[in-house]
Amino acid sequence: MTADRGTPHVHIIGAGLAGLSAAVRLAERGHSIALYEAAAQAGGRCRSFHDAKLDRLIDNGNHLMMTANTAILAYLDLIGARGGLTHPQAAVFPFLDLANGRSWNLRPNRGPIPWWVLDPKRRIPGTGVLSYLKGLRLAFAGSEDRVTDCLDTQDPLWRCFWEPLVIAALNTPANEASARLLRHVLAETFAKGEGACRPLVARHGLGPALVDPALAFLQDRGVAIRFNQRLRRLDTTGRRITALDFPNQAVELQEQDWVILALPPQAAQALLPNLAAPLDHHAIVNAHIRLPKAPDWPFAGAEGPVPEVPFLGLIGGTADWLFLRDDVVSLTVSAASRLAERPNDEIAAALWSDTARALGLDAGDQPPIRVINEKRATFAQTPAALRLRPAPRSAWDNLLLAGDWTDTGLPATIESAVRSGEAAAKALTLP
Ligand SMILES: Cc1cc2nc3c(=O)[nH]c(=O)nc-3n(C[C@H](O)[C@H](O)[C@H](O)COP(=O)(O)OP(=O)(O)OC[C@H]3O[C@@H](n4cnc5c(N)ncnc54)[C@H](O)[C@@H]3O)c2cc1C
């Protein structure tokens, strides 16, 4: 259907995953909506673009999801795009320790009882059963506890499992990160067994997998999508939003109209100065390296064929994760606020060195590298910040909030963004 549905009743501001998730739910219900985005493209912190230096489509950063992310999968089913994500046949996370060359596969087993920790061949090298049992301390984490209050940082499991997990899942150093939030991640993933832990990766990039099909779904339903529209001001009368001010247009709201603000916390707070929001943040740095040709992937385990988009966890270097898409290697460093302050050529050199060591390439021949420095990748997921996460309903009767930073109970991830958009769409009552 391409017909215009008349005056929009729901104005969604922000076309990241939270805004797109709200939009597709409401479009499915037949509501008339308009979507406004400040940038020239949708996707926000989860986007793809053609990079002229590498002459390849690249993502702003590697994004790893898991089969536990049921909201993402439901979103993809709704827009008919489940095929954009791929996962290996089983949950296998290969790791390499660059400090000593040791490699292993983290392989949780089926079902909720983690018997794999009883098998010395499946345990992480240097760890014993006791290392894993100590993790049970997380079950008793208080609301103010940080991860390092609950876990033994001297145990060999710390460096090879807990610390990389905290950094990847919470993008916050472990001595700041909320222990309860980490417990929640474990409850949704490892505690459910292998089936919930299969790593989901965008086959051809984030835009083609998660963003473009949503835009097509919305366009097919006559939704107006307005790019280069940065909301500058919200006008209010009493407890209602009455107008939206964009650079080239002012939108007067009717009595029955709603607004969903699906913005990053800093942008939401700039528009609503009294809004309590978690504003401290951490960076994620990514580097994309175009190799002269696709290299062999040396980490195929005994668990099956090399996945479509192979990836590797790295310990003891600068990078945390390495992904390979044909001839492009992409590396991620999370909780990287200090690294993000260094010049790009230094970052590129450090990440190329990790790549050459991991893939056995000649380190002397540095290929073209694009560094992408997302300084505000996510909010700092500390106990204090979690208390500032707002519910979808705001102090204004016709304004709802969405975004990965709102109170979804999850870390600031795509799953959180998608769930927040769903929650906002659900909270809205229209004639
Ligand atoms: C490098 C990187 C790696 C990541 N890795 C992972 C990962 O591995 N797994 C995972 O699940 N998550 C990951 N994340 C987090 C994930 O990308 C975010 O949680 C998610 O994309 C947030 O979506 P959102 O819609 O809440 O916010 P955003 O994506 O920030 O969307 C907000 C949108 O609002 C727009 N906007 C801002 N101000 C205005 C305004 N005034 N008017 C109109 N529009 C405005 C912005 O341009 C943007 O498009 C990563 C993030 C980064 C940056």
The ligand as an SDF file (V2000), in Angstrom:
LIG
                    3D

 53 58  0  0  0  0  0  0  0  0999 V2000
   30.4280    0.9140   17.5970 C   0  0  0  0  0  0  0  0  0  0  0  0
   29.2290    0.3040   18.2830 C   0  0  0  0  0  0  0  0  0  0  0  0
   29.1960   -1.0650   18.4980 C   0  0  0  0  0  0  0  0  0  0  0  0
   28.0890   -1.6340   19.1140 C   0  0  0  0  0  0  0  0  0  0  0  0
   28.0410   -2.9860   19.2770 N   0  0  0  0  0  0  0  0  0  0  0  0
   26.8930   -3.5660   19.6550 C   0  0  0  0  0  0  0  0  0  0  0  0
   26.7670   -4.9740   19.6560 C   0  0  0  0  0  0  0  0  0  0  0  0
   27.7280   -5.6980   19.3700 O   0  0  0  0  0  0  0  0  0  0  0  0
   25.5610   -5.5230   19.9760 N   0  0  0  0  0  0  0  0  0  0  0  0
   24.4800   -4.7390   20.2910 C   0  0  0  0  0  0  0  0  0  0  0  0
   23.3870   -5.2910   20.5030 O   0  0  0  0  0  0  0  0  0  0  0  0
   24.5860   -3.3990   20.3620 N   0  0  0  0  0  0  0  0  0  0  0  0
   25.7520   -2.7900   20.0410 C   0  0  0  0  0  0  0  0  0  0  0  0
   25.8740   -1.4240   20.0500 N   0  0  0  0  0  0  0  0  0  0  0  0
   24.7600   -0.6270   20.5940 C   0  0  0  0  0  0  0  0  0  0  0  0
   23.6530   -0.3930   19.5750 C   0  0  0  0  0  0  0  0  0  0  0  0
   24.1830    0.1210   18.3800 O   0  0  0  0  0  0  0  0  0  0  0  0
   22.6780    0.6220   20.1650 C   0  0  0  0  0  0  0  0  0  0  0  0
   22.2270    0.1460   21.4040 O   0  0  0  0  0  0  0  0  0  0  0  0
   21.4560    0.8810   19.2860 C   0  0  0  0  0  0  0  0  0  0  0  0
   21.8080    1.0580   17.9490 O   0  0  0  0  0  0  0  0  0  0  0  0
   20.7510    2.1330   19.8180 C   0  0  0  0  0  0  0  0  0  0  0  0
   19.5990    2.4160   19.0550 O   0  0  0  0  0  0  0  0  0  0  0  0
   18.6740    3.6500   19.4330 P   0  0  0  0  0  0  0  0  0  0  0  0
   17.6110    3.7100   18.4180 O   0  0  0  0  0  0  0  0  0  0  0  0
   18.2970    3.5500   20.8710 O   0  0  0  0  0  0  0  0  0  0  0  0
   19.6150    4.9510   19.3440 O   0  0  0  0  0  0  0  0  0  0  0  0
   20.3580    5.5780   18.0850 P   0  0  0  0  0  0  0  0  0  0  0  0
   20.8540    4.5220   17.2070 O   0  0  0  0  0  0  0  0  0  0  0  0
   21.3310    6.5500   18.6380 O   0  0  0  0  0  0  0  0  0  0  0  0
   19.2130    6.3550   17.2920 O   0  0  0  0  0  0  0  0  0  0  0  0
   18.8120    7.6640   17.5880 C   0  0  0  0  0  0  0  0  0  0  0  0
   18.5580    8.4050   16.2840 C   0  0  0  0  0  0  0  0  0  0  0  0
   18.0940    9.7130   16.6140 O   0  0  0  0  0  0  0  0  0  0  0  0
   18.6810   10.6430   15.7050 C   0  0  0  0  0  0  0  0  0  0  0  0
   18.6260   11.9790   16.3290 N   0  0  0  0  0  0  0  0  0  0  0  0
   19.4170   12.4670   17.3190 C   0  0  0  0  0  0  0  0  0  0  0  0
   19.0040   13.7100   17.6640 N   0  0  0  0  0  0  0  0  0  0  0  0
   17.9250   13.9910   16.8840 C   0  0  0  0  0  0  0  0  0  0  0  0
   17.0340   15.1090   16.7950 C   0  0  0  0  0  0  0  0  0  0  0  0
   17.1530   16.1840   17.5950 N   0  0  0  0  0  0  0  0  0  0  0  0
   16.0250   15.0820   15.8600 N   0  0  0  0  0  0  0  0  0  0  0  0
   15.8660   13.9810   15.0560 C   0  0  0  0  0  0  0  0  0  0  0  0
   16.6790   12.8930   15.1180 N   0  0  0  0  0  0  0  0  0  0  0  0
   17.6850   12.8920   16.0220 C   0  0  0  0  0  0  0  0  0  0  0  0
   20.0770   10.0990   15.5040 C   0  0  0  0  0  0  0  0  0  0  0  0
   20.6550   10.6120   14.3060 O   0  0  0  0  0  0  0  0  0  0  0  0
   19.8280    8.5970   15.4540 C   0  0  0  0  0  0  0  0  0  0  0  0
   19.5860    8.1470   14.1310 O   0  0  0  0  0  0  0  0  0  0  0  0
   26.9960   -0.8190   19.5220 C   0  0  0  0  0  0  0  0  0  0  0  0
   27.0580    0.5740   19.3250 C   0  0  0  0  0  0  0  0  0  0  0  0
   28.1550    1.1270   18.7150 C   0  0  0  0  0  0  0  0  0  0  0  0
   28.1920    2.6230   18.5010 C   0  0  0  0  0  0  0  0  0  0  0  0
  1  2  1  0
  2  3  1  0
  2 52  2  0
  3  4  2  0
  4  5  1  0
  4 50  1  0
  5  6  2  0
  6  7  1  0
  6 13  1  0
  7  8  2  0
  7  9  1  0
  9 10  1  0
 10 11  2  0
 10 12  1  0
 12 13  2  0
 13 14  1  0
 14 15  1  0
 14 50  1  0
 15 16  1  0
 16 17  1  0
 16 18  1  0
 18 19  1  0
 18 20  1  0
 20 21  1  0
 20 22  1  0
 22 23  1  0
 23 24  1  0
 24 25  2  0
 24 26  1  0
 24 27  1  0
 27 28  1  0
 28 29  2  0
 28 30  1  0
 28 31  1  0
 31 32  1  0
 32 33  1  0
 33 34  1  0
 33 48  1  0
 34 35  1  0
 35 36  1  0
 35 46  1  0
 36 37  1  0
 36 45  1  0
 37 38  2  0
 38 39  1  0
 39 40  1  0
 39 45  2  0
 40 41  1  0
 40 42  2  0
 42 43  1  0
 43 44  2  0
 44 45  1  0
 46 47  1  0
 46 48  1  0
 48 49  1  0
 50 51  2  0
 51 52  1  0
 52 53  1  0
M  END
$$$$
